[in-house]
Amino acid sequence: MARDTAAVVVAAGAGRRLAGSNKALLTLAGRPMLAWSLAALRAAPSIGQIVVVMSAADDARLRAESGRDARGHGADQIVPGGAERWESSRAGAQAADPALPLVLVHDAARPLLSADDVERVLSAARSHGAALLAEPLADTLKQADAQGRVQRTMERSGLWRAQTPQAARRADLLAAFAAWNAAALGLPTDEAVMLETAGLAPVLVPASAPNFKVTLPHDLLLAEAILAARRG
């Protein structure tokens, strides 16, 4: 299989609700959280380059705490992030090798990523132009007023939780970044919404395994348990 994809791993977040600093550096099942995503991407046959978006200070901290910097954990290139998540994603995509036609963006805060799901997203992106990993909603949804009182129960059919990775043709993704008007549209929540606004329709790829975002302390405990079970 051709290595036709540059993977961008966004690891520049502040982690305000969990670590008070960059949670990608937290130790998870014996490794920095970032290292789990890098290992999954390295195991994916389509990945030809890995760009990690991270500050030089965090990269130095990673080396001090784990004995290896991001390159030592599997990255090919490190670029600094922006003030907002989408600006960090854009910086990584712009740094990606232009010889690789696809760009895949993944959040380091989703350390349960599997190489199989990476390949499934990329297969869909090749066929349809853009794709993202996602999970269909299983919970009942309630809409509340400002006081927290239920106003109505919402239909969940056809609704999905968007995850990462998200992938698209490099040219289309860069054009979507360039066209996004943050002043008029606000901050984009992911790459898919920018691609949608640019006229593309990313394909939803059901996640084959847990791939939640580590945001709160109990997420860290659950991720630890899942990784321990996978090792076992």
C-alpha positions in Angstrom: 0.0 0.0 0.0 1.3 3.5 -0.9 2.2 5.8 1.9 0.1 8.7 0.5 -0.8 10.5 3.8 0.7 13.1 6.1 -0.7 12.7 9.6 -1.0 15.9 11.7 -1.2 15.2 15.5 -2.5 18.3 17.4 -0.8 18.3 20.8 -0.8 22.0 21.7 -3.8 22.1 24.0 -3.7 23.6 27.5 -5.7 20.8 29.2 -7.5 23.2 31.6 -10.1 20.6 32.8 -7.6 17.9 33.5 -3.9 18.7 33.9 -3.8 22.4 33.9 -1.1 22.1 31.2 -0.6 20.1 28.0 -2.4 16.8 28.7 -0.7 15.1 25.8 2.3 14.9 28.1 0.5 13.0 30.9 1.7 9.5 31.6 -0.9 7.0 30.4 -0.3 3.2 30.9 3.4 3.8 31.1 3.8 6.2 28.1 3.1 9.8 27.4 -0.4 10.2 26.1 1.0 11.5 22.8 3.0 8.4 22.3 -0.1 6.2 22.0 -1.4 8.1 19.0 2.1 8.2 17.4 2.4 4.4 17.7 -1.0 3.8 16.1 -0.1 6.1 13.2 3.3 4.5 12.7 1.5 1.1 12.5 -0.8 2.4 9.7 0.6 1.4 6.3 -0.7 4.6 4.6 1.1 7.1 6.8 4.1 8.6 5.1 4.8 11.5 7.4 3.8 12.5 11.0 3.8 16.2 11.9 3.3 16.9 15.6 1.9 20.4 16.5 3.5 21.3 19.9 5.5 24.1 21.4 9.2 23.8 21.8 8.8 24.1 25.6 6.4 21.1 25.7 8.7 19.1 23.5 11.6 19.8 25.9 9.4 18.8 28.8 8.4 15.6 27.0 12.1 14.8 26.6 12.8 15.6 30.3 9.9 13.5 31.6 10.0 10.5 29.3 13.6 10.5 28.0 12.6 11.2 24.4 11.2 14.1 22.5 8.3 13.9 20.0 10.7 12.7 17.3 12.0 10.0 19.6 8.4 8.8 20.0 7.7 8.6 16.3 7.2 12.1 14.9 9.0 13.3 11.7 8.5 17.0 12.2 7.4 19.3 15.0 5.7 22.7 14.4 4.4 25.2 16.9 0.7 25.6 17.3 -1.6 28.6 17.2 -3.8 30.4 19.8 -6.8 28.2 18.9 -7.1 24.5 18.0 -8.0 25.1 14.4 -5.0 27.3 13.9 -2.7 24.5 15.3 -4.4 22.1 12.9 -3.8 24.5 10.0 -0.1 25.0 10.9 0.3 21.2 10.8 -1.5 20.8 7.5 0.6 23.6 6.0 3.8 21.9 7.1 2.8 18.6 5.6 4.8 17.2 2.7 3.1 18.6 -0.5 4.1 15.3 -2.3 1.5 13.5 -0.1 -2.0 14.0 -1.5 -3.9 13.3 1.7 -3.8 14.9 5.1 -5.2 13.3 8.3 -5.7 15.3 11.5 -5.8 13.6 14.9 -6.1 15.0 18.4 -3.4 13.7 20.8 -6.2 13.7 23.5 -7.7 10.6 21.8 -5.0 8.0 22.7 -7.1 4.9 22.0 -6.7 5.3 18.2 -6.2 2.1 16.3 -4.2 1.7 13.0 -7.2 -0.2 11.5 -9.5 2.9 12.1 -6.8 5.1 10.5 -6.8 3.0 7.4 -10.6 2.9 7.2 -10.9 6.7 7.4 -8.2 7.0 4.7 -10.0 4.5 2.4 -13.2 6.6 2.7 -11.3 9.8 2.1 -9.7 8.4 -1.1 -13.1 7.4 -2.4 -15.2 10.4 -1.3 -12.7 13.3 -0.8 -13.0 13.6 2.9 -13.9 11.4 5.9 -14.0 11.3 9.7 -14.2 8.7 12.4 -17.4 9.0 14.3 -19.8 7.2 16.7 -23.6 7.1 16.3 -25.5 8.6 19.3 -27.0 6.0 21.6 -28.2 8.2 24.4 -31.6 9.9 24.6 -31.1 13.7 24.0 -32.9 16.4 26.0 -33.0 20.0 25.2 -33.1 22.2 28.3 -33.8 25.9 29.1 -31.5 28.2 30.9 -32.6 26.8 34.3 -31.8 23.2 33.3 -35.5 22.2 32.8 -36.3 19.8 30.0 -38.0 21.5 27.1 -38.2 18.6 24.7 -36.7 15.2 23.8 -34.8 15.4 20.6 -34.7 12.8 17.8 -31.3 11.1 17.8 -31.7 9.2 14.5 -29.0 10.2 12.1 -26.9 12.0 14.8 -23.3 11.1 15.3 -20.5 12.1 17.7 -17.6 13.4 15.6 -14.2 12.1 16.5 -10.7 12.3 15.0 -8.9 11.3 12.8 -10.4 13.4 10.1 -8.9 13.2 6.6 -9.2 15.0 3.2 -7.3 15.8 0.1 -4.5 18.1 1.1 -5.5 20.8 -1.5 -9.2 20.7 -0.3 -8.2 20.9 3.4 -5.8 23.9 2.9 -8.5 25.7 0.8 -11.1 25.1 3.5 -8.7 26.6 6.1 -8.0 29.6 3.9 -11.7 30.2 3.3 -12.8 30.0 6.9 -13.9 33.4 8.2 -13.5 33.2 12.0 -14.8 36.7 12.5 -18.1 35.8 10.8 -18.5 32.1 11.6 -16.7 31.8 15.0 -14.2 29.1 15.9 -14.6 25.9 13.9 -14.9 22.8 16.1 -13.2 20.4 13.7 -11.8 20.1 10.2 -15.1 18.6 8.9 -17.1 21.7 9.6 -14.7 23.8 7.5 -14.8 21.2 4.7 -18.7 21.2 4.9 -18.7 25.0 4.7 -16.4 24.8 1.6 -19.0 22.6 -0.1 -17.6 19.1 0.6 -19.6 16.3 2.4 -17.2 14.2 4.6 -18.2 10.6 5.0 -18.8 9.3 8.5 -16.8 6.2 9.3 -18.0 4.2 12.4 -15.3 3.7 15.0 -14.5 0.1 15.5 -13.2 0.5 19.1 -13.4 3.1 21.9 -11.8 6.4 20.8 -13.1 8.9 23.3 -11.3 12.2 24.1 -9.5 12.3 27.4 -11.0 15.5 29.0 -11.7 14.7 32.7 -9.9 12.6 35.4 -12.3 9.7 35.0 -11.5 9.6 31.2 -7.9 9.0 32.1 -8.8 6.1 34.4 -11.0 4.5 31.7 -8.3 4.9 29.0 -5.8 3.3 31.4 -8.1 0.3 31.9 -8.7 -0.1 28.2 -5.1 0.1 27.3 -4.2 -2.4 30.0 -6.9 -4.8 28.7 -5.5 -4.4 25.1 -2.0 -5.2 26.4 -3.3 -8.2 28.3 
